[in-house]
Amino acid sequence: MTYVTINAIKELAEKQAQVVQRVQSISDFATATISGNSVWIEYSAEFKEQLAGNLPVLNITSYDPGQSLAIGSKSTEGFEIVRTNGQTDLQFDWVAFAKVALPNVVNGSSQDRQAMLQKTTALPSLIVAE
């Protein structure tokens, strides 16, 4: 039984070396209006949850090329847009992007995992030297 357990542990260590960390791009976006000199935009609840502490990259586009908008501040909750000129209501589009890590996955089929599990639970009478 010790032989099989040691081999199963070695196989598990080899599989752990094959662990792949995956990254996914996420985004949130909308159209908003600025009425004064600044406006705070809050991300959607789903986007904030997926951010997991990462700070997103922002892109803003004004509907009026004669008016300038800038990002005043940003956080994992949302961001502030400030206007450098103009006083009328102004619509703009915004997009927030971030890359977040997905849970690690082990390369290998469920059959591989099942075979390793069977080796660790095999009865001594079923152990065959390889």
C-alpha positions in Angstrom: 0.0 0.0 0.0 2.9 2.4 0.8 4.3 1.9 -2.7 0.9 2.8 -4.3 0.4 5.8 -2.0 3.9 7.2 -2.8 3.4 6.8 -6.5 0.0 8.5 -6.2 1.6 11.4 -4.3 4.3 11.7 -7.0 1.6 11.7 -9.7 -0.3 14.4 -7.8 2.9 16.5 -7.6 3.3 16.2 -11.4 -0.3 17.2 -12.0 0.2 20.2 -9.7 3.1 21.3 -11.8 0.6 21.4 -14.7 -1.7 23.8 -12.9 -2.7 26.6 -15.2 -3.6 30.1 -14.0 -6.2 31.6 -16.3 -7.0 35.3 -16.8 -10.3 36.7 -17.9 -11.1 40.2 -19.2 -14.2 41.7 -17.6 -15.9 45.0 -18.5 -18.7 47.3 -17.4 -20.1 50.2 -19.4 -22.9 52.7 -19.8 -24.0 56.1 -21.0 -24.2 58.8 -18.4 -24.8 62.5 -18.1 -22.7 65.2 -16.3 -24.7 68.3 -15.3 -22.2 70.2 -13.2 -18.4 70.2 -13.0 -18.2 66.5 -11.9 -20.2 63.3 -11.5 -19.5 60.1 -9.6 -20.2 56.9 -11.5 -20.6 53.6 -9.6 -19.8 50.3 -11.2 -22.4 47.6 -11.3 -22.5 45.2 -8.3 -21.5 42.2 -10.5 -18.5 44.1 -11.9 -17.3 45.2 -8.5 -17.6 41.6 -7.2 -15.5 40.3 -10.1 -12.8 43.0 -9.7 -11.7 41.4 -6.5 -9.6 44.4 -5.6 -8.2 45.1 -9.1 -8.3 48.6 -10.3 -9.9 48.8 -13.8 -8.8 50.8 -16.9 -11.3 53.5 -18.0 -12.2 55.0 -21.3 -14.6 57.9 -21.6 -16.0 59.5 -24.7 -18.0 62.8 -24.8 -20.9 63.3 -27.2 -19.6 66.8 -27.8 -16.1 67.1 -29.2 -15.9 70.7 -28.1 -16.1 69.7 -24.4 -13.3 68.0 -22.5 -13.8 65.3 -19.9 -11.2 63.7 -17.7 -11.1 61.0 -15.0 -10.8 62.9 -11.7 -10.3 59.7 -9.5 -11.1 56.0 -9.7 -11.4 53.2 -7.2 -12.8 49.6 -7.1 -16.2 51.1 -6.4 -16.5 53.6 -9.3 -14.9 56.8 -10.7 -15.3 60.5 -10.9 -15.6 62.4 -14.2 -14.7 66.1 -14.2 -15.4 68.6 -16.9 -12.9 71.2 -17.8 -15.3 73.5 -19.8 -19.0 74.0 -20.5 -22.0 74.1 -18.2 -24.8 72.4 -20.1 -25.8 68.8 -19.5 -23.5 66.5 -21.5 -23.8 62.9 -22.2 -20.8 60.6 -22.4 -20.1 56.9 -22.8 -17.8 55.0 -20.4 -16.2 51.6 -20.4 -14.2 50.0 -17.6 -11.9 47.0 -18.3 -10.0 44.8 -16.0 -8.1 41.4 -16.2 -8.9 39.1 -13.3 -7.5 35.7 -12.3 -9.9 32.8 -12.6 -9.6 29.8 -10.3 -6.7 27.6 -11.1 -7.4 24.4 -13.0 -5.4 21.3 -13.4 -4.8 20.0 -16.9 -5.9 16.4 -17.1 -9.1 14.5 -17.5 -11.5 13.4 -14.9 -10.4 9.8 -15.7 -6.8 10.8 -14.7 -8.1 12.1 -11.4 -10.2 9.0 -10.8 -7.3 6.7 -11.5 -5.1 8.6 -9.0 -7.9 8.3 -6.4 -8.3 4.6 -7.0 -4.6 4.0 -6.5 -4.7 5.7 -3.0 -7.7 3.6 -2.0 -6.7 0.2 -3.5 -6.8 -2.8 -1.2 -3.4 -4.3 -0.4 -4.4 -7.6 -2.1 -5.0 -5.7 -5.3 -1.6 -4.0 -5.4 0.5 -5.1 -8.3 4.1 -4.1 -8.6 4.7 -2.0 -11.7 
